[in-house]
Amino acid sequence: MDKTRLITIAIHTYDRAIRLRTILESEGIPVTLHNVNLDNPEVSAGVRLRIAEEDLPRALRLLESIQIISPEISEQYSSGQPTVLLPVNLAYINENAVLTAFSIAALHN
């Protein structure tokens, strides 16, 4: 029995999950989809993309490209102005993460 540990790398709508799976698999990273209503996939509220733990470093390098995740966002910021995105959990805001994001933004004007 294969003991490969699967980890969730993203949760997206069905359409975005399929797009991301195609990109990852084209780079040789097998992807498993979970929580998909296969009879009516457009109804699914969230699809988990899971990969083998050892593929995580390669997958993260791909995910760091904003054009892969959201081409419409990359067009919005194509003026060349650097942007720092800071994900937050409103139940717990880490002050150090916020200060670090501001420091990175300051370094890039």
PyRosetta script that sets phi, psi and omega in degrees:
from pyrosetta import init, pose_from_sequence

init()
pose = pose_from_sequence("MDKTRLITIAIHTYDRAIRLRTILESEGIPVTLHNVNLDNPEVSAGVRLRIAEEDLPRALRLLESIQIISPEISEQYSSGQPTVLLPVNLAYINENAVLTAFSIAALHN")
pose.set_psi(1, 134.5)
pose.set_omega(1, -178.5)
pose.set_phi(2, -73.0)
pose.set_psi(2, 126.2)
pose.set_omega(2, -178.1)
pose.set_phi(3, -99.0)
pose.set_psi(3, 20.7)
pose.set_omega(3, 179.8)
pose.set_phi(4, -63.0)
pose.set_psi(4, 127.4)
pose.set_omega(4, 179.9)
pose.set_phi(5, -87.0)
pose.set_psi(5, 123.7)
pose.set_omega(5, 177.8)
pose.set_phi(6, -93.5)
pose.set_psi(6, 139.9)
pose.set_omega(6, 177.1)
pose.set_phi(7, -126.8)
pose.set_psi(7, 148.1)
pose.set_omega(7, 177.8)
pose.set_phi(8, -83.3)
pose.set_psi(8, 125.1)
pose.set_omega(8, 179.0)
pose.set_phi(9, -103.4)
pose.set_psi(9, -19.5)
pose.set_omega(9, -179.8)
pose.set_phi(10, -163.7)
pose.set_psi(10, 155.8)
pose.set_omega(10, 171.2)
pose.set_phi(11, -128.8)
pose.set_psi(11, 120.1)
pose.set_omega(11, -175.7)
pose.set_phi(12, -136.5)
pose.set_psi(12, 175.2)
pose.set_omega(12, 169.2)
pose.set_phi(13, -66.3)
pose.set_psi(13, 165.5)
pose.set_omega(13, -178.1)
pose.set_phi(14, -57.5)
pose.set_psi(14, -47.2)
pose.set_omega(14, -177.7)
pose.set_phi(15, -60.2)
pose.set_psi(15, -46.3)
pose.set_omega(15, 179.7)
pose.set_phi(16, -68.7)
pose.set_psi(16, -35.5)
pose.set_omega(16, 178.4)
pose.set_phi(17, -63.2)
pose.set_psi(17, -42.4)
pose.set_omega(17, 178.3)
pose.set_phi(18, -64.1)
pose.set_psi(18, -42.6)
pose.set_omega(18, 179.6)
pose.set_phi(19, -62.3)
pose.set_psi(19, -45.1)
pose.set_omega(19, -179.6)
pose.set_phi(20, -67.9)
pose.set_psi(20, -39.3)
pose.set_omega(20, 177.2)
pose.set_phi(21, -60.4)
pose.set_psi(21, -42.5)
pose.set_omega(21, 179.3)
pose.set_phi(22, -60.4)
pose.set_psi(22, -43.2)
pose.set_omega(22, -179.7)
pose.set_phi(23, -65.4)
pose.set_psi(23, -48.1)
pose.set_omega(23, -179.0)
pose.set_phi(24, -63.2)
pose.set_psi(24, -43.8)
pose.set_omega(24, -179.2)
pose.set_phi(25, -68.5)
pose.set_psi(25, -29.2)
pose.set_omega(25, 176.0)
pose.set_phi(26, -67.5)
pose.set_psi(26, -19.9)
pose.set_omega(26, 176.7)
pose.set_phi(27, -97.8)
pose.set_psi(27, 11.7)
pose.set_omega(27, 176.3)
pose.set_phi(28, 82.5)
pose.set_psi(28, 19.5)
pose.set_omega(28, 179.2)
pose.set_phi(29, -108.2)
pose.set_psi(29, 106.1)
pose.set_omega(29, 179.2)
pose.set_phi(30, -64.5)
pose.set_psi(30, 140.4)
pose.set_omega(30, -177.3)
pose.set_phi(31, -126.8)
pose.set_psi(31, 139.1)
pose.set_omega(31, 174.2)
pose.set_phi(32, -114.2)
pose.set_psi(32, 133.4)
pose.set_omega(32, 176.7)
pose.set_phi(33, -99.2)
pose.set_psi(33, 139.8)
pose.set_omega(33, 178.7)
pose.set_phi(34, -128.4)
pose.set_psi(34, 157.9)
pose.set_omega(34, 178.7)
pose.set_phi(35, 62.3)
pose.set_psi(35, 39.0)
pose.set_omega(35, 178.8)
pose.set_phi(36, -105.2)
pose.set_psi(36, 129.8)
pose.set_omega(36, 173.5)
pose.set_phi(37, -83.4)
pose.set_psi(37, 96.1)
pose.set_omega(37, -173.1)
pose.set_phi(38, -67.7)
pose.set_psi(38, -23.2)
pose.set_omega(38, 178.1)
pose.set_phi(39, -74.5)
pose.set_psi(39, -31.8)
pose.set_omega(39, -177.4)
pose.set_phi(40, -147.6)
pose.set_psi(40, 73.4)
pose.set_omega(40, -170.9)
pose.set_phi(41, -63.6)
pose.set_psi(41, -25.4)
pose.set_omega(41, -179.1)
pose.set_phi(42, -70.0)
pose.set_psi(42, -11.1)
pose.set_omega(42, 178.7)
pose.set_phi(43, -85.0)
pose.set_psi(43, -20.2)
pose.set_omega(43, -175.6)
pose.set_phi(44, -61.3)
pose.set_psi(44, 128.3)
pose.set_omega(44, -178.9)
pose.set_phi(45, -80.4)
pose.set_psi(45, -28.0)
pose.set_omega(45, -178.6)
pose.set_phi(46, -157.0)
pose.set_psi(46, 133.5)
pose.set_omega(46, 179.6)
pose.set_phi(47, -120.1)
pose.set_psi(47, 125.0)
pose.set_omega(47, 177.8)
pose.set_phi(48, -85.4)
pose.set_psi(48, 132.4)
pose.set_omega(48, 172.0)
pose.set_phi(49, -101.3)
pose.set_psi(49, 121.3)
pose.set_omega(49, -176.8)
pose.set_phi(50, -120.6)
pose.set_psi(50, 138.4)
pose.set_omega(50, 179.2)
pose.set_phi(51, -131.8)
pose.set_psi(51, 166.5)
pose.set_omega(51, 175.2)
pose.set_phi(52, -68.2)
pose.set_psi(52, 141.8)
pose.set_omega(52, -176.9)
pose.set_phi(53, -56.4)
pose.set_psi(53, -37.1)
pose.set_omega(53, -178.2)
pose.set_phi(54, -69.9)
pose.set_psi(54, -15.6)
pose.set_omega(54, 176.9)
pose.set_phi(55, -87.8)
pose.set_psi(55, -4.0)
pose.set_omega(55, -174.7)
pose.set_phi(56, -57.1)
pose.set_psi(56, -48.0)
pose.set_omega(56, -178.7)
pose.set_phi(57, -57.8)
pose.set_psi(57, -43.1)
pose.set_omega(57, 178.6)
pose.set_phi(58, -66.9)
pose.set_psi(58, -40.8)
pose.set_omega(58, -179.5)
pose.set_phi(59, -64.6)
pose.set_psi(59, -40.6)
pose.set_omega(59, 179.9)
pose.set_phi(60, -64.3)
pose.set_psi(60, -37.1)
pose.set_omega(60, 176.7)
pose.set_phi(61, -60.4)
pose.set_psi(61, -38.9)
pose.set_omega(61, 178.0)
pose.set_phi(62, -70.5)
pose.set_psi(62, -41.5)
pose.set_omega(62, -177.5)
pose.set_phi(63, -67.3)
pose.set_psi(63, -22.6)
pose.set_omega(63, -179.2)
pose.set_phi(64, -68.1)
pose.set_psi(64, -16.1)
pose.set_omega(64, 178.2)
pose.set_phi(65, -79.7)
pose.set_psi(65, 114.6)
pose.set_omega(65, -177.6)
pose.set_phi(66, -64.1)
pose.set_psi(66, -25.5)
pose.set_omega(66, 179.5)
pose.set_phi(67, -67.9)
pose.set_psi(67, -27.7)
pose.set_omega(67, 177.9)
pose.set_phi(68, -72.2)
pose.set_psi(68, -47.4)
pose.set_omega(68, -175.5)
pose.set_phi(69, -72.9)
pose.set_psi(69, -45.3)
pose.set_omega(69, -174.5)
pose.set_phi(70, -150.9)
pose.set_psi(70, 87.9)
pose.set_omega(70, 179.9)
pose.set_phi(71, -57.9)
pose.set_psi(71, -33.0)
pose.set_omega(71, -179.0)
pose.set_phi(72, -66.8)
pose.set_psi(72, -32.2)
pose.set_omega(72, 176.9)
pose.set_phi(73, -70.7)
pose.set_psi(73, -40.8)
pose.set_omega(73, -178.8)
pose.set_phi(74, -64.2)
pose.set_psi(74, -34.0)
pose.set_omega(74, 176.4)
pose.set_phi(75, -66.4)
pose.set_psi(75, -38.7)
pose.set_omega(75, -179.6)
pose.set_phi(76, -61.8)
pose.set_psi(76, -34.9)
pose.set_omega(76, -176.8)
pose.set_phi(77, -106.0)
pose.set_psi(77, 22.5)
pose.set_omega(77, -176.9)
pose.set_phi(78, -76.7)
pose.set_psi(78, 4.4)
pose.set_omega(78, 178.6)
pose.set_phi(79, -68.9)
pose.set_psi(79, -8.1)
pose.set_omega(79, -178.5)
pose.set_phi(80, 93.3)
pose.set_psi(80, -5.6)
pose.set_omega(80, 178.9)
pose.set_phi(81, -74.1)
pose.set_psi(81, 121.2)
pose.set_omega(81, 179.7)
pose.set_phi(82, -63.4)
pose.set_psi(82, 147.1)
pose.set_omega(82, -179.6)
pose.set_phi(83, -131.1)
pose.set_psi(83, 137.1)
pose.set_omega(83, 175.5)
pose.set_phi(84, -113.5)
pose.set_psi(84, 122.3)
pose.set_omega(84, 176.7)
pose.set_phi(85, -102.7)
pose.set_psi(85, 129.8)
pose.set_omega(85, -179.5)
pose.set_phi(86, -121.6)
pose.set_psi(86, 104.9)
pose.set_omega(86, 176.0)
pose.set_phi(87, -72.4)
pose.set_psi(87, 137.8)
pose.set_omega(87, 180.0)
pose.set_phi(88, -131.4)
pose.set_psi(88, 149.9)
pose.set_omega(88, 171.9)
pose.set_phi(89, -104.1)
pose.set_psi(89, 111.8)
pose.set_omega(89, -173.7)
pose.set_phi(90, -65.5)
pose.set_psi(90, -17.5)
pose.set_omega(90, 176.6)
pose.set_phi(91, -74.9)
pose.set_psi(91, -24.0)
pose.set_omega(91, -178.1)
pose.set_phi(92, -148.8)
pose.set_psi(92, 107.0)
pose.set_omega(92, 179.2)
pose.set_phi(93, -100.8)
pose.set_psi(93, 121.4)
pose.set_omega(93, -179.4)
pose.set_phi(94, -87.8)
pose.set_psi(94, 108.9)
pose.set_omega(94, -177.4)
pose.set_phi(95, -60.0)
pose.set_psi(95, -37.3)
pose.set_omega(95, 179.1)
pose.set_phi(96, -63.2)
pose.set_psi(96, -37.8)
pose.set_omega(96, 178.8)
pose.set_phi(97, -64.9)
pose.set_psi(97, -41.0)
pose.set_omega(97, 179.2)
pose.set_phi(98, -65.2)
pose.set_psi(98, -45.2)
pose.set_omega(98, 179.2)
pose.set_phi(99, -63.2)
pose.set_psi(99, -39.2)
pose.set_omega(99, 177.7)
pose.set_phi(100, -64.4)
pose.set_psi(100, -42.1)
pose.set_omega(100, 178.3)
pose.set_phi(101, -61.4)
pose.set_psi(101, -42.1)
pose.set_omega(101, 177.9)
pose.set_phi(102, -65.2)
pose.set_psi(102, -37.3)
pose.set_omega(102, 177.8)
pose.set_phi(103, -64.1)
pose.set_psi(103, -43.1)
pose.set_omega(103, 178.6)
pose.set_phi(104, -64.2)
pose.set_psi(104, -42.6)
pose.set_omega(104, 178.6)
pose.set_phi(105, -62.1)
pose.set_psi(105, -40.6)
pose.set_omega(105, 179.7)
pose.set_phi(106, -64.2)
pose.set_psi(106, -38.4)
pose.set_omega(106, 178.4)
pose.set_phi(107, -62.7)
pose.set_psi(107, -28.4)
pose.set_omega(107, -178.3)
pose.set_phi(108, -104.4)
pose.set_psi(108, 15.1)
pose.set_omega(108, -179.1)
pose.set_phi(109, 56.7)
pose.dump_pdb("model.pdb")
